[in-house]
Amino acid sequence: AGSAGRYNVAYDALGEFEILTIPTGVTVSIGSTTGSSGGTATVPISLANALGITGLSPTIAYDPSVVRVLGISANTSVVAITMQGVPNINNTAGLAKLSLTSASDGITVASRVPVADVTFELLGANGMSTDLSFVDTGIMLANTDFEVFAPNSIEDGRIAVLVKGDFNGNDVIDIGDVARIVCLRAGSIATTPEDLAIGDFNGNGEIDMEDVTTLANYQLGNIDTL
């Protein structure tokens, strides 16, 4: 007996049946993240609840005034998958398309696994954001018979642009921003991923005294850059 909800079943004229390799319930997703204007951010494209996926060719739509794609690569950290050709990146139209293939028996996974990484440069001003949406989804996937079909579920992503040091979002580094980073460093308020994107100036994955000093000196005019 197979797993419920994972297969389509077909019957022949004699009443015999076979399990087809067309998944029912495949999810394709792209991640969400935040970053500072002028910086870069990488999000994964992932598969979940997949059975025998031999090909994946997603097209991502985004706002080119907010971000641009710098590169796309296959992610082989969990499954064996190969990039075919050079991804078609059109940063004028805000569209990027890639083609990935696996072995003849395809990719079969239950939980979400990454299959590609998309790296963006963030161009927008503080507070701007863009959805990362899949388009042309009807021909996104291929099964072990090399037939194309659409995922059962799509999970789009989002990128938000934040200005380094500007915690309160008013486009000025002021005493409110300094007060917040002091509280973050002290642990009196919880540090979020957004806080790290704004205030982790030394890039060590936490808000520490060096970050506090940097922001305070910038707010006072003692240094010119963060």
C-alpha positions as a Markdown table, in Angstrom:
| # | Residue | x | y | z |
|---|---|---|---|---|
| 1 | Ala | 0.0 | 0.0 | 0.0 |
| 2 | Gly | 1.2 | 3.5 | -0.9 |
| 3 | Ser | 1.0 | 6.8 | 1.0 |
| 4 | Ala | -2.5 | 8.4 | 0.7 |
| 5 | Gly | -2.6 | 11.5 | -1.4 |
| 6 | Arg | 0.8 | 11.0 | -3.1 |
| 7 | Tyr | -0.2 | 9.2 | -6.3 |
| 8 | Asn | -2.7 | 9.1 | -9.1 |
| 9 | Val | -4.1 | 5.6 | -10.0 |
| 10 | Ala | -5.2 | 4.5 | -13.5 |
| 11 | Tyr | -7.3 | 1.3 | -14.4 |
| 12 | Asp | -7.0 | -0.6 | -17.6 |
| 13 | Ala | -9.8 | -2.6 | -19.4 |
| 14 | Leu | -9.2 | -5.7 | -17.3 |
| 15 | Gly | -9.6 | -3.7 | -14.1 |
| 16 | Glu | -5.9 | -3.8 | -13.3 |
| 17 | Phe | -4.4 | -0.7 | -12.0 |
| 18 | Glu | -1.0 | 1.0 | -12.0 |
| 19 | Ile | 0.5 | 3.8 | -9.9 |
| 20 | Leu | 1.4 | 6.7 | -12.2 |
| 21 | Thr | 4.4 | 8.8 | -11.4 |
| 22 | Ile | 2.5 | 12.1 | -11.4 |
| 23 | Pro | 2.7 | 13.6 | -7.9 |
| 24 | Thr | -0.4 | 15.0 | -6.2 |
| 25 | Gly | 0.5 | 17.6 | -3.7 |
| 26 | Val | 3.9 | 19.0 | -5.0 |
| 27 | Thr | 4.8 | 22.3 | -3.5 |
| 28 | Val | 7.3 | 24.7 | -5.0 |
| 29 | Ser | 8.3 | 27.7 | -2.9 |
| 30 | Ile | 10.7 | 30.6 | -2.9 |
| 31 | Gly | 12.0 | 32.2 | 0.3 |
| 32 | Ser | 11.6 | 35.6 | 1.8 |
| 33 | Thr | 14.2 | 37.9 | 3.4 |
| 34 | Thr | 15.2 | 41.4 | 4.3 |
| 35 | Gly | 18.4 | 43.4 | 3.6 |
| 36 | Ser | 19.8 | 46.8 | 3.3 |
| 37 | Ser | 19.9 | 49.0 | 0.2 |
| 38 | Gly | 23.0 | 48.3 | -1.9 |
| 39 | Gly | 23.5 | 44.9 | -0.2 |
| 40 | Thr | 22.8 | 41.4 | -1.5 |
| 41 | Ala | 20.4 | 38.7 | -0.3 |
| 42 | Thr | 20.0 | 35.0 | -1.3 |
| 43 | Val | 16.8 | 33.1 | -1.2 |
| 44 | Pro | 16.2 | 29.4 | -1.9 |
| 45 | Ile | 13.8 | 27.8 | -4.3 |
| 46 | Ser | 12.5 | 24.6 | -2.7 |
| 47 | Leu | 10.5 | 21.4 | -3.4 |
| 48 | Ala | 8.2 | 19.6 | -1.0 |
| 49 | Asn | 5.9 | 16.5 | -1.2 |
| 50 | Ala | 7.5 | 15.6 | -4.5 |
| 51 | Leu | 7.6 | 12.2 | -6.3 |
| 52 | Gly | 9.8 | 11.5 | -9.3 |
| 53 | Ile | 10.5 | 15.1 | -10.3 |
| 54 | Thr | 12.9 | 14.9 | -13.2 |
| 55 | Gly | 12.7 | 18.5 | -14.2 |
| 56 | Leu | 12.0 | 21.9 | -12.7 |
| 57 | Ser | 11.8 | 25.2 | -14.7 |
| 58 | Pro | 10.5 | 28.0 | -12.6 |
| 59 | Thr | 10.1 | 31.6 | -13.8 |
| 60 | Ile | 10.4 | 34.3 | -11.1 |
| 61 | Ala | 8.8 | 37.7 | -11.4 |
| 62 | Tyr | 10.0 | 40.6 | -9.3 |
| 63 | Asp | 10.0 | 44.4 | -9.2 |
| 64 | Pro | 13.3 | 45.5 | -11.0 |
| 65 | Ser | 13.2 | 48.9 | -9.3 |
| 66 | Val | 13.6 | 47.2 | -5.9 |
| 67 | Val | 15.9 | 44.3 | -6.7 |
| 68 | Arg | 17.9 | 42.8 | -9.5 |
| 69 | Val | 19.1 | 39.2 | -9.9 |
| 70 | Leu | 22.8 | 38.8 | -9.7 |
| 71 | Gly | 22.9 | 35.0 | -10.2 |
| 72 | Ile | 21.1 | 31.7 | -9.8 |
| 73 | Ser | 22.8 | 28.4 | -8.9 |
| 74 | Ala | 21.7 | 24.8 | -8.3 |
| 75 | Asn | 21.6 | 23.8 | -4.6 |
| 76 | Thr | 22.9 | 20.2 | -4.3 |
| 77 | Ser | 23.1 | 20.2 | -0.5 |
| 78 | Val | 20.3 | 17.7 | -0.1 |
| 79 | Val | 19.4 | 16.3 | -3.6 |
| 80 | Ala | 21.3 | 15.7 | -6.8 |
| 81 | Ile | 20.2 | 18.3 | -9.3 |
| 82 | Thr | 21.9 | 19.9 | -12.3 |
| 83 | Met | 21.5 | 23.4 | -13.8 |
| 84 | Gln | 20.9 | 23.1 | -17.6 |
| 85 | Gly | 22.1 | 26.1 | -19.7 |
| 86 | Val | 22.5 | 29.6 | -18.4 |
| 87 | Pro | 19.6 | 31.0 | -16.4 |
| 88 | Asn | 17.7 | 33.7 | -18.5 |
| 89 | Ile | 17.8 | 36.8 | -16.3 |
| 90 | Asn | 16.1 | 39.9 | -17.5 |
| 91 | Asn | 16.5 | 42.7 | -15.0 |
| 92 | Thr | 14.7 | 45.2 | -17.2 |
| 93 | Ala | 11.5 | 43.2 | -17.3 |
| 94 | Gly | 11.9 | 41.7 | -13.8 |
| 95 | Leu | 11.9 | 38.1 | -14.9 |
| 96 | Ala | 14.3 | 35.2 | -14.3 |
| 97 | Lys | 14.0 | 31.6 | -15.6 |
| 98 | Leu | 16.1 | 28.6 | -14.9 |
| 99 | Ser | 16.0 | 24.9 | -15.8 |
| 100 | Leu | 17.0 | 22.1 | -13.4 |
| 101 | Thr | 17.1 | 18.3 | -14.1 |
| 102 | Ser | 17.6 | 15.2 | -11.9 |
| 103 | Ala | 18.3 | 11.6 | -12.7 |
| 104 | Ser | 15.8 | 9.4 | -14.6 |
| 105 | Asp | 14.1 | 8.3 | -11.3 |
| 106 | Gly | 13.7 | 11.9 | -10.3 |
| 107 | Ile | 13.5 | 13.7 | -7.0 |
| 108 | Thr | 11.3 | 12.2 | -4.3 |
| 109 | Val | 11.1 | 14.1 | -1.0 |
| 110 | Ala | 8.5 | 14.7 | 1.7 |
| 111 | Ser | 9.8 | 17.7 | 3.6 |
| 112 | Arg | 10.9 | 20.9 | 2.0 |
| 113 | Val | 14.4 | 20.8 | 0.4 |
| 114 | Pro | 16.3 | 23.5 | -1.5 |
| 115 | Val | 17.0 | 22.9 | -5.2 |
| 116 | Ala | 18.3 | 26.4 | -6.3 |
| 117 | Asp | 19.6 | 29.6 | -4.8 |
| 118 | Val | 18.8 | 33.1 | -6.2 |
| 119 | Thr | 21.0 | 36.0 | -5.3 |
| 120 | Phe | 19.6 | 39.5 | -5.5 |
| 121 | Glu | 21.1 | 43.0 | -5.2 |
| 122 | Leu | 18.8 | 45.3 | -3.3 |
| 123 | Leu | 18.3 | 48.6 | -5.1 |
| 124 | Gly | 15.2 | 50.1 | -3.5 |
| 125 | Ala | 15.0 | 52.8 | -0.8 |
| 126 | Asn | 14.2 | 52.1 | 2.8 |
| 127 | Gly | 10.7 | 50.6 | 3.2 |
| 128 | Met | 10.4 | 49.4 | -0.4 |
| 129 | Ser | 9.6 | 45.7 | -1.0 |
| 130 | Thr | 8.9 | 43.3 | -3.9 |
| 131 | Asp | 7.0 | 40.1 | -4.1 |
| 132 | Leu | 8.9 | 37.1 | -5.6 |
| 133 | Ser | 6.2 | 35.4 | -7.7 |
| 134 | Phe | 6.2 | 32.3 | -9.8 |
| 135 | Val | 4.7 | 32.7 | -13.3 |
| 136 | Asp | 4.0 | 30.2 | -16.1 |
| 137 | Thr | 3.5 | 27.6 | -13.5 |
| 138 | Gly | 1.5 | 25.2 | -15.8 |
| 139 | Ile | 4.7 | 23.9 | -17.3 |
| 140 | Met | 7.0 | 24.2 | -14.3 |
| 141 | Leu | 7.6 | 20.5 | -13.5 |
| 142 | Ala | 8.4 | 17.2 | -15.3 |
| 143 | Asn | 7.7 | 13.7 | -14.1 |
| 144 | Thr | 9.5 | 10.4 | -14.9 |
| 145 | Asp | 7.6 | 10.1 | -18.2 |
| 146 | Phe | 8.9 | 13.6 | -19.0 |
| 147 | Glu | 5.4 | 15.0 | -19.0 |
| 148 | Val | 5.0 | 18.6 | -17.8 |
| 149 | Phe | 2.5 | 19.7 | -15.2 |
| 150 | Ala | 1.9 | 22.4 | -12.6 |
| 151 | Pro | 2.7 | 22.2 | -8.9 |
| 152 | Asn | -0.4 | 21.6 | -6.6 |
| 153 | Ser | 0.8 | 24.5 | -4.4 |
| 154 | Ile | 2.9 | 27.6 | -4.9 |
| 155 | Glu | 4.4 | 29.6 | -2.1 |
| 156 | Asp | 5.7 | 33.0 | -3.3 |
| 157 | Gly | 8.3 | 35.0 | -1.4 |
| 158 | Arg | 9.1 | 38.6 | -0.6 |
| 159 | Ile | 12.2 | 40.9 | -0.2 |
| 160 | Ala | 12.0 | 44.0 | 1.9 |
| 161 | Val | 14.7 | 46.8 | 1.8 |
| 162 | Leu | 15.9 | 48.2 | 5.0 |
| 163 | Val | 18.5 | 51.0 | 5.5 |
| 164 | Lys | 21.5 | 50.1 | 7.7 |
| 165 | Gly | 21.0 | 51.7 | 11.2 |
| 166 | Asp | 17.5 | 53.1 | 10.5 |
| 167 | Phe | 15.5 | 51.0 | 12.9 |
| 168 | Asn | 12.6 | 53.4 | 13.1 |
| 169 | Gly | 12.3 | 53.8 | 9.3 |
| 170 | Asn | 12.3 | 57.5 | 9.0 |
| 171 | Asp | 15.4 | 57.7 | 6.7 |
| 172 | Val | 17.5 | 59.4 | 9.3 |
| 173 | Ile | 20.0 | 57.9 | 11.8 |
| 174 | Asp | 18.8 | 59.5 | 15.0 |
| 175 | Ile | 18.8 | 58.9 | 18.8 |
| 176 | Gly | 15.8 | 56.6 | 18.5 |
| 177 | Asp | 17.9 | 54.2 | 16.4 |
| 178 | Val | 20.7 | 54.4 | 18.9 |
| 179 | Ala | 18.3 | 53.8 | 21.8 |
| 180 | Arg | 16.9 | 50.7 | 20.1 |
| 181 | Ile | 20.3 | 49.1 | 19.3 |
| 182 | Val | 21.3 | 49.6 | 23.0 |
| 183 | Cys | 18.2 | 47.7 | 24.1 |
| 184 | Leu | 18.9 | 45.0 | 21.5 |
| 185 | Arg | 22.4 | 44.5 | 22.7 |
| 186 | Ala | 21.3 | 44.4 | 26.3 |
| 187 | Gly | 18.6 | 41.8 | 25.5 |
| 188 | Ser | 15.8 | 43.9 | 26.9 |
| 189 | Ile | 14.0 | 43.5 | 23.6 |
| 190 | Ala | 14.2 | 40.4 | 21.3 |
| 191 | Thr | 16.4 | 40.6 | 18.2 |
| 192 | Thr | 14.6 | 39.8 | 15.0 |
| 193 | Pro | 16.2 | 38.9 | 11.6 |
| 194 | Glu | 15.1 | 42.4 | 10.5 |
| 195 | Asp | 17.1 | 43.9 | 13.4 |
| 196 | Leu | 20.2 | 42.0 | 12.3 |
| 197 | Ala | 19.8 | 43.2 | 8.8 |
| 198 | Ile | 19.7 | 46.8 | 10.0 |
| 199 | Gly | 22.2 | 46.7 | 12.9 |
| 200 | Asp | 24.8 | 44.0 | 12.6 |
| 201 | Phe | 27.5 | 46.2 | 11.1 |
| 202 | Asn | 30.4 | 43.8 | 11.7 |
| 203 | Gly | 28.5 | 40.8 | 10.3 |
| 204 | Asn | 29.0 | 38.4 | 13.2 |
| 205 | Gly | 25.4 | 37.4 | 13.4 |
| 206 | Glu | 24.5 | 39.3 | 16.6 |
| 207 | Ile | 24.0 | 42.8 | 17.9 |
| 208 | Asp | 27.1 | 43.5 | 20.1 |
| 209 | Met | 28.9 | 46.4 | 21.7 |
| 210 | Glu | 30.9 | 47.1 | 18.5 |
| 211 | Asp | 27.6 | 47.6 | 16.6 |
| 212 | Val | 26.3 | 49.9 | 19.3 |
| 213 | Thr | 29.5 | 52.0 | 19.2 |
| 214 | Thr | 29.4 | 52.2 | 15.4 |
| 215 | Leu | 25.9 | 53.4 | 15.3 |
| 216 | Ala | 26.3 | 55.9 | 18.1 |
| 217 | Asn | 29.5 | 57.4 | 16.4 |
| 218 | Tyr | 27.6 | 57.6 | 13.1 |
| 219 | Gln | 24.7 | 59.4 | 14.7 |
| 220 | Leu | 27.1 | 61.9 | 16.4 |
| 221 | Gly | 28.9 | 62.6 | 13.2 |
| 222 | Asn | 32.2 | 61.0 | 14.3 |
| 223 | Ile | 32.3 | 58.6 | 11.3 |
| 224 | Asp | 30.9 | 58.9 | 7.8 |
| 225 | Thr | 29.9 | 55.3 | 7.0 |
| 226 | Leu | 28.3 | 52.4 | 8.7 |
